[in-house]
Amino acid sequence: MRYRLLQQELPLRPAFRHGGARPGAGRKPSGRRVGVPHRRRECHLARHPVHVTLRAREGLPSFRSDGLLFEAMRSSIAASEKQDFRVVHFSIQSNHMHLIVEAESEQALSRGIQGLSIRMARAAHRALGHGGTVFADRYHAHQLETPRETRAALVYVLQNWAKHGPGGDFDPGSSALWFDGWTRPPPPSATAPMVARGRTWLVRVGWRCHGLLRPGEKPRSGHQASIPA
């Protein structure tokens, strides 16, 4: 006796029982700070310097007040210069840092910041005596395309301490003492420059058409709109 096999149909469950968008679904908010969105980064051009922000994860000592950790961050910056990537300015704050970097290509920018982040993390592990994550999320990068925008970024980075406290003339936690664009020269630094000399026109010359930086000048709100607080 032969049996004929018939294809059976499976009944579909109602959409409201499994899958699909519905009220209350998904991961609930944790209350933590939202990181940098995972969007495609803007195309990088070598003539544009880049303002980079790196934020520490919660629970770490202050990058700025912990002496060993502060020196670990600075020494990592000093060792970061490559043929196609360089840090030209920096500011170290308690739980984040700002950098102005130059890179010859989009790949050089990505690899340069990743390499710097790894170097900083290893230096932080040595300073703290233990491992673990150092930076909270992806770095934030904003290209500087005009002289005015570049000057605003320089003020924002070199005078970032005025945004988080009383500030002052020259921030010792930044590259301010090696910057030659002040209306009044800073006191001589006891250490050699830990940053590279800028090569882009915007960093070397362009921004100066809007005036030299004034000691104690505070960042303007216009530039802050594109930078994580």
C-alpha positions as CSV (number, residue, x, y, z in Angstrom):
1,M,0.0,0.0,0.0
2,R,1.4,3.4,-1.0
3,Y,0.9,6.5,1.1
4,R,0.6,9.9,-0.5
5,L,2.4,12.6,1.4
6,L,0.5,15.8,1.7
7,Q,2.1,19.1,2.6
8,Q,0.5,20.4,5.8
9,E,0.1,24.1,6.5
10,L,1.1,25.5,9.9
11,P,-1.3,27.9,11.4
12,L,0.2,31.4,11.9
13,R,0.0,32.8,15.4
14,P,-1.6,36.3,15.8
15,A,1.0,39.1,15.4
16,F,0.1,40.4,18.9
17,R,1.4,37.3,20.5
18,H,5.0,37.1,19.2
19,G,7.3,39.7,17.6
20,G,6.4,43.0,16.1
21,A,6.4,46.5,17.7
22,R,4.2,46.8,20.7
23,P,3.9,49.3,23.6
24,G,6.4,48.7,26.5
25,A,8.7,46.4,24.4
26,G,12.5,46.7,24.3
27,R,15.3,47.4,26.8
28,K,14.3,49.8,29.5
29,P,16.3,53.0,30.1
30,S,19.2,52.5,32.6
31,G,19.6,56.1,33.5
32,R,23.2,56.1,32.3
33,R,24.7,58.7,30.1
34,V,24.0,58.0,26.4
35,G,27.2,57.4,24.4
36,V,28.3,58.5,21.0
37,P,25.7,57.3,18.4
38,H,27.0,54.6,16.0
39,R,26.5,56.6,12.9
40,R,28.8,56.7,9.9
41,R,31.5,59.3,10.5
42,E,31.9,62.2,8.2
43,C,34.5,61.9,5.4
44,H,37.8,63.2,6.5
45,L,40.0,65.5,4.5
46,A,43.7,66.0,5.3
47,R,43.4,69.8,5.2
48,H,40.8,69.7,8.1
49,P,42.0,69.4,11.7
50,V,39.7,67.3,13.9
51,H,38.4,68.1,17.4
52,V,38.2,64.7,19.2
53,T,36.6,64.0,22.6
54,L,37.3,60.9,24.7
55,R,35.2,60.2,27.7
56,A,36.2,58.0,30.7
57,R,34.0,55.3,32.0
58,E,32.3,55.8,35.4
59,G,34.1,54.8,38.5
60,L,37.7,55.8,37.5
61,P,39.7,58.4,39.5
62,S,40.0,61.8,38.0
63,F,42.2,62.0,35.0
64,R,43.2,65.5,36.2
65,S,43.7,65.3,39.9
66,D,45.3,61.8,40.1
67,G,49.0,62.6,39.5
68,L,50.0,59.2,38.1
69,L,46.9,59.0,35.9
70,F,47.5,62.5,34.6
71,E,51.1,61.8,33.7
72,A,50.0,58.5,32.1
73,M,47.6,60.4,29.8
74,R,50.2,63.1,28.9
75,S,53.0,60.6,28.2
76,S,50.7,58.7,25.9
77,I,49.9,61.9,23.9
78,A,53.6,62.7,23.6
79,A,54.3,59.2,22.1
80,S,51.4,59.3,19.6
81,E,53.0,61.3,16.7
82,K,53.2,59.3,13.5
83,Q,54.0,60.3,9.9
84,D,50.3,60.5,9.1
85,F,48.8,61.3,12.5
86,R,49.6,63.8,15.2
87,V,48.1,65.5,18.3
88,V,48.6,69.2,18.1
89,H,46.6,70.3,21.2
90,F,45.0,68.6,24.2
91,S,43.1,69.3,27.4
92,I,42.8,66.7,30.2
93,Q,39.7,67.1,32.5
94,S,38.4,65.0,35.3
95,N,36.4,62.5,33.3
96,H,37.2,63.3,29.7
97,M,39.8,64.9,27.4
98,H,39.7,67.0,24.3
99,L,42.2,66.7,21.4
100,I,42.9,68.6,18.2
101,V,44.5,66.2,15.8
102,E,45.6,66.1,12.2
103,A,45.6,63.1,9.9
104,E,46.6,62.5,6.3
105,S,43.6,60.2,5.5
106,E,40.4,58.8,7.0
107,Q,42.2,55.5,7.7
108,A,45.1,57.3,9.4
109,L,42.6,59.3,11.6
110,S,40.8,56.1,12.7
111,R,43.9,54.1,13.3
112,G,45.7,57.0,15.0
113,I,42.9,57.6,17.6
114,Q,42.4,53.9,18.2
115,G,46.2,53.5,18.8
116,L,46.2,56.4,21.1
117,S,43.3,55.1,23.0
118,I,45.0,51.7,23.5
119,R,48.2,53.4,24.6
120,M,46.3,55.5,27.1
121,A,44.4,52.5,28.4
122,R,47.7,50.5,29.0
123,A,49.3,53.5,30.7
124,A,46.3,53.9,32.9
125,H,46.4,50.2,33.9
126,R,50.0,50.7,35.0
127,A,49.2,53.8,36.9
128,L,46.1,52.3,38.6
129,G,47.6,48.8,39.2
130,H,44.7,47.0,37.6
131,G,43.1,46.5,34.2
132,G,39.6,47.1,32.9
133,T,37.9,49.5,30.5
134,V,39.1,53.1,30.5
135,F,37.0,54.9,27.9
136,A,33.2,54.7,28.0
137,D,32.3,54.6,24.4
138,R,33.3,55.6,20.9
139,Y,35.3,58.8,20.5
140,H,33.5,61.9,19.2
141,A,35.1,63.6,16.2
142,H,34.2,66.9,14.6
143,Q,36.1,68.3,11.6
144,L,37.1,71.9,11.6
145,E,36.6,73.4,8.2
146,T,36.9,77.2,8.6
147,P,39.2,79.6,10.4
148,R,36.5,80.8,12.7
149,E,35.5,77.2,13.6
150,T,39.2,76.4,14.2
151,R,39.7,79.4,16.5
152,A,36.5,78.4,18.5
153,A,37.9,74.9,18.9
154,L,41.2,76.1,20.1
155,V,39.5,78.2,22.8
156,Y,37.3,75.3,23.7
157,V,40.2,72.9,24.1
158,L,42.8,75.2,25.7
159,Q,40.3,76.9,28.0
160,N,38.0,73.9,28.7
161,W,38.7,74.2,32.5
162,A,36.8,77.5,32.4
163,K,33.7,75.5,31.3
164,H,34.0,73.2,34.3
165,G,35.3,75.6,37.0
166,P,36.7,79.1,37.6
167,G,39.5,78.6,35.0
168,G,42.3,81.1,34.7
169,D,44.8,82.4,32.2
170,F,46.7,79.2,31.2
171,D,45.5,75.7,31.9
172,P,48.3,73.5,33.2
173,G,46.3,70.4,32.3
174,S,46.4,71.3,28.6
175,S,48.9,72.3,25.9
176,A,48.3,76.0,26.6
177,L,51.9,76.6,27.8
178,W,53.3,75.5,24.4
179,F,50.8,77.5,22.4
180,D,52.2,80.5,20.6
181,G,48.8,82.2,19.7
182,W,48.1,84.1,22.9
183,T,47.9,87.9,23.1
184,R,50.2,87.6,26.1
185,P,52.9,84.9,26.2
186,P,52.5,82.2,28.9
187,P,55.1,81.5,31.5
188,P,57.9,79.1,30.3
189,S,57.1,75.5,30.7
190,A,59.4,73.2,32.7
191,T,58.8,70.3,30.2
192,A,59.4,70.0,26.5
193,P,56.3,70.2,24.3
194,M,54.2,67.0,24.3
195,V,52.3,67.9,21.2
196,A,53.3,68.0,17.5
197,R,53.5,71.2,15.5
198,G,50.5,71.7,13.3
199,R,50.9,71.3,9.6
200,T,47.4,72.3,8.3
201,W,46.8,75.9,7.2
202,L,43.9,76.2,9.5
203,V,45.9,75.4,12.6
204,R,49.1,77.3,11.6
205,V,47.7,80.4,10.0
206,G,44.0,80.4,9.2
207,W,42.4,80.9,12.6
208,R,44.6,83.9,13.4
209,C,42.6,86.1,11.0
210,H,39.9,86.2,13.8
211,G,42.3,87.4,16.5
212,L,44.8,85.8,18.9
213,L,43.5,84.0,22.0
214,R,43.2,86.0,25.1
215,P,44.4,84.4,28.4
216,G,41.3,83.6,30.4
217,E,39.0,83.7,27.4
218,K,36.0,81.4,27.9
219,P,34.6,79.0,25.3
220,R,31.5,80.2,23.4
221,S,28.3,78.3,23.4
222,G,28.2,78.1,19.6
223,H,31.1,75.6,19.4
224,Q,29.8,73.6,22.4
225,A,26.6,72.7,20.5
226,S,28.4,70.0,18.5
227,I,30.6,68.7,21.3
228,P,29.4,66.3,24.1
229,A,29.3,68.1,27.4
